[in-house]
Amino acid sequence: MQKWQKDLKEKYDLDISFDASKMKAHVIDSKEFFEVMSKNDDRYKCSYQYLFLNPPHGSSLTIEDFNHINNMLFPNGYDCLEIYDWSTDWSDYFEDGLEWWGARCASIYDKSLNRFIVIGASATD
């Protein structure tokens, strides 16, 4: 077990395992990633916006909140982003979400700021 795994276990009682050999990604267009509001029947493909605005137990967040957060994270816009959409079968972190609500993992590199962000979502009732 690595140090970060021990820290998660001790601080949050969160035990996460993963298999790096299962990690697969493909490039995704920023317009598709940020602007599509969809609940796909395939829980692997729910849009980022849908997952943000529709968590399992409800939320008072609005599209304005979604846009505000992303404008703070990516102040130079979306054209300078390199986005990879990752599979979600490589870690047990995503298993709960795949049972019901959905799961998503994406890495976003902002070339203009030399900043790297990972967005992960997974939840169940």
Secondary structure per residue as TSV (DSSP state, phi and psi in degrees):
chain	resnum	aa	ss	phi	psi
A	1	M	-	360.0	133.0
A	2	Q	-	-82.5	165.0
A	3	K	H	-59.2	-44.2
A	4	W	H	-62.9	-33.5
A	5	Q	H	-68.7	-41.0
A	6	K	H	-63.2	-41.9
A	7	D	H	-61.6	-43.7
A	8	L	H	-62.3	-40.4
A	9	K	H	-66.1	-46.0
A	10	E	H	-70.4	-45.0
A	11	K	H	-79.7	-37.3
A	12	Y	H	-125.4	5.6
A	13	D	-	52.5	41.6
A	14	L	-	-115.3	117.5
A	15	D	-	-111.7	107.4
A	16	I	-	-114.5	131.9
A	17	S	-	-118.8	161.0
A	18	F	B	-153.5	161.4
A	19	D	-	-130.0	98.7
A	20	A	G	-59.2	-25.0
A	21	S	G	-68.1	-17.5
A	22	K	G	-91.1	-7.1
A	23	M	-	-70.3	121.5
A	24	K	-	-135.2	142.8
A	25	A	E	-142.0	156.5
A	26	H	E	-138.3	152.6
A	27	V	E	-70.3	138.6
A	28	I	E	-126.4	140.5
A	29	D	-	-67.4	139.4
A	30	S	H	-63.8	-34.7
A	31	K	H	-61.8	-43.5
A	32	E	H	-65.2	-41.8
A	33	F	H	-66.7	-43.9
A	34	F	H	-93.7	-27.4
A	35	E	H	-105.8	-13.0
A	36	V	-	-86.7	121.9
A	37	M	-	-105.1	99.6
A	38	S	-	-146.5	145.5
A	39	K	-	-109.1	102.4
A	40	N	-	-84.6	145.0
A	41	D	S	-61.4	-26.4
A	42	D	S	-83.6	107.2
A	43	R	G	-60.4	-13.4
A	44	Y	G	-77.8	-15.3
A	45	K	G	-119.4	16.4
A	46	C	-	-61.2	140.2
A	47	S	-	-69.0	154.9
A	48	Y	H	-58.0	-44.7
A	49	Q	H	-61.7	-44.3
A	50	Y	H	-60.3	-47.4
A	51	L	H	-63.7	-38.2
A	52	F	H	-65.3	-44.0
A	53	L	H	-89.0	-13.8
A	54	N	-	-130.3	60.1
A	55	P	-	-66.1	162.7
A	56	P	T	-54.0	-34.5
A	57	H	T	-110.2	24.7
A	58	G	-	82.3	167.0
A	59	S	-	-165.4	152.6
A	60	S	-	-96.5	6.1
A	61	L	-	-66.1	148.5
A	62	T	-	-120.9	172.7
A	63	I	H	-61.0	-31.0
A	64	E	H	-64.9	-39.4
A	65	D	H	-63.2	-45.1
A	66	F	H	-57.3	-48.6
A	67	N	H	-65.4	-39.5
A	68	H	H	-62.3	-47.2
A	69	I	H	-59.2	-46.9
A	70	N	H	-70.7	-30.4
A	71	N	H	-68.6	-32.3
A	72	M	H	-71.4	-42.6
A	73	L	H	-69.1	-36.3
A	74	F	-	-128.4	68.9
A	75	P	T	-65.2	-18.7
A	76	N	T	-96.1	14.8
A	77	G	-	89.0	-174.4
A	78	Y	S	-100.8	-11.5
A	79	D	T	-67.5	-23.5
A	80	C	T	-97.5	16.2
A	81	L	E	-99.6	141.5
A	82	E	E	-113.9	113.9
A	83	I	E	-115.8	130.1
A	84	Y	E	-115.3	128.7
A	85	D	E	-96.5	119.6
A	86	W	E	-99.2	150.3
A	87	S	-	-63.6	162.9
A	88	T	S	-121.2	15.8
A	89	D	S	-97.0	6.7
A	90	W	S	-92.9	-8.9
A	91	S	B	-142.5	143.5
A	92	D	G	-70.4	-9.4
A	93	Y	G	-54.8	-35.9
A	94	F	G	-86.9	-10.0
A	95	E	H	-59.6	-42.9
A	96	D	H	-60.3	-44.2
A	97	G	H	-64.4	-34.8
A	98	L	H	-72.7	-14.3
A	99	E	H	-73.6	-27.2
A	100	W	T	-150.9	-66.7
A	101	W	T	-81.7	-44.0
A	102	G	E	136.4	171.4
A	103	A	E	-151.2	152.8
A	104	R	E	-155.4	144.8
A	105	C	E	-141.9	126.9
A	106	A	E	-142.1	144.6
A	107	S	E	-114.0	138.2
A	108	I	E	-129.8	122.6
A	109	Y	E	-109.2	121.7
A	110	D	E	-95.0	104.0
A	111	K	T	-63.3	-32.6
A	112	S	T	-71.5	-27.3
A	113	L	T	-110.5	-4.5
A	114	N	T	53.5	47.5
A	115	R	E	-122.5	140.1
A	116	F	E	-119.6	128.3
A	117	I	E	-129.7	140.0
A	118	V	E	-116.3	132.0
A	119	I	E	-117.0	122.6
A	120	G	E	-127.8	141.1
A	121	A	E	-140.4	135.7
A	122	S	E	-167.9	128.8
A	123	A	E	-161.8	159.6
A	124	T	-	-140.9	176.2
A	125	D	-	-82.8	360.0
